[in-house]
Amino acid sequence: MAPRVEFYYDIVSPYSYLAATQVETLAQEVACEFVWRPILLGGLFKLIEASPPVTQEAKRRYIFEQDLPRMAHEFQVPLVLPNRFPINTIQALRAIVSFPEALWAEKSLALFEAYWGEGLDITQVEVLNEVLGTDIRAAIAQEAIKARVSQFTQEAADKGVFGAPSFLCDDGQLFFGCDRLAQLKHYLTAQPT
């Protein structure tokens, strides 16, 4: 059976964006299954009593002026720093989970590209509708949809996830950050099949 990796991410996280552009290739290279788990990163920080890294001005400048452009160049993906950051992604995350789970990767990638690749304001329902190709207003108002994002966020905290992107293997091994994808690949390759 192919190894299974839970991929915890939030659209607001630029490092989640970078990781998301790589996971399908990685899945093919090591014959593993990535299970996409959208979480509300701000909600996770509250649950674990942590602060977002961008609250420190020096770190924020480093991330946006140096690290992200380097990583985007390395991963060969577009990066447009959005006019609004951070944003509340709750509607976007609810929109993702309103689709069948088989479409979560596709819809998530579309939203990542819209926000981090094009700089679109995905807090606007009209933008979400256009990017996702359907009117999501009724779906994101459903209590079951609202609960699902909260459930994934709580699940992440319960499993020891402390940020995004995080990759949790079936055996409990946790890899944090898009800069750990090579380590994750090595780990998955070394696992017996």
N, C-alpha and C positions, 0 to 999 in steps of 0.2 A: 504494500500500500504506500502511496506517495506521502511524504511528510506534509504536514499541515501547519501553516504559519498564520496566526492572526495578526493582521496589519491594522494597528490603531492609528488614526489620523484625524486631523481637522483641516478643513479647507483654509482656515486662517493661517495655518503654519506653513511658511515657505519651505521648510525642510521636509514637511510631509509632501508638498508639491513635487519637490525634487525626487524624493523616494518613489512616489507614485508613478513617475515617468519611467522607472526602472524595474518595477516588480514583475511585470508580465514577462519581460525578457529573462529575468532571473528565474522565474517559475519554469520557463521552458528549458533553460540551461541545466537546472538541477532536478527537474521533474518533481516539483512540489506544488502544493495548492496554497495560494494566498486567499485568506478569508478576510474581506474588507470589513472593518469595524469603525464607522464614523463616530467620533466622540466630540463632545463639547470641551475643548481644551481648558477654557476658563472654569468650567464646572469641575473638571478634574483637579485643577489647581486648588479650588476651594475645598474639595473633598480631602485632599492630602495636605492642606495648609501650606501650599508653596506659592511662590511669586513667579510670574512670567519673566523669562530672561531679558526681555526688551524693556523692563522697567529701569534697568541700569543704563544710563546714558552712554557711557563708554562702550558697553557691550552692544547696545543698539547700533551705534555708529559702525562698530566693527562688523556686525552681522550684515547690515544693509549696504555699506560702502566697500567692504572687502570680501567677506566670506561668501555671501550669496552670489555675487557676480562670478567669483572663481568657481564655485560649485556648479552653477548653471553652465558655465563654459565647459567644465569637465564633463558634465552629463549631456552636453550639446542640446540644451533646451532653451527656449526663449524665457527671458525674465524681464518683466516690467514691474517696477515698484509701484504698487497702487497708491492713488492719492489718499485713500482712507485706509489706515492701519493703526491699530487692529480694528477689526469689525466684529459684529455679532453674527455668527454663522448659523444660528439655530434654525432659521428658515431653510437655508441651503441644506443643512444636514437632514432635517425632516423631509425635505424634498427627495433626497437620495433614498432614504429608507421607505418612501412611499412607493417606490418601484419594486418589482420583483428582485430578489437578492442577486439573481444572475446578471442584472444590469447595473449593480452598484459600482463596479469598477469603471464601466463606460461613463456613467453619469458623473461620478466623482472626477474622473479625468477631464470631462468637459467643463466642470466647474473650476477645477484647478487651472486649466488653460485660460478660462475667461478671466479669473481674478489675477493670477500670477503671470500668465502669458500675454494677456491683453490689457490688464488694468481695469476691467469692468467692475462696476459696483454691484456685487451679487447680493447686497442687502435689499435691493429693489426687486419686488415680485415680478415686475415686467421683464427684468433682465433674466431672472431665473426661468421664467416661462420660455423666453427666446432660446436660452442656452440649452434647456432640457427638452424643448420641442413640444411642450404641453402646458396647459394651465394647471398649476400645482396648488392653487389657493384652497380648494376644498380638501385635497389630500392632506396638506400640512396642518389643517385645523382638527383632524381626527385625533381623539385621545390616544388611540393605540399607536399612532405614528409618533406623537409627542413622547409617549412612554418609552418607545424603542430607543431613541437617542439617549434618554436618561439612563435606561437600562445598560446600554453599552458603556456609558461613561462610568457608572457605578461598578460594572464588571471590570473595567480597566483598573480602577483604583483597587478593587479587591484582589486583583491578580498581581499587584505590585508595579503597574505601569505608572510612570511619573511625568511623562511628557510625550510629545509626538514629533516625528513618527516613532512608533515602537513596534517591534516584531516579537511575538511570543510563540515559541515553538511548542509542539505537543508535550515535550518533556519538561517544560518550564523554563528553558533557556530564554532569556530576554536580551534583545539587541535594541539599543536606543540610538536613533539618529540615522540620517541618510548616509553619513560617513562610516556606518558600520555594515553597509551592504556587502562589502567584500568579505568581512568576517562571517556574516550570515551565510554567504555562498560557500565559503570554506567549511563552515560547520555542517551545513546541509549535505555537502558533497561527501563528507567523511562519515555520515550516518549510514548504517547498514540498511539495505533495502529488503 
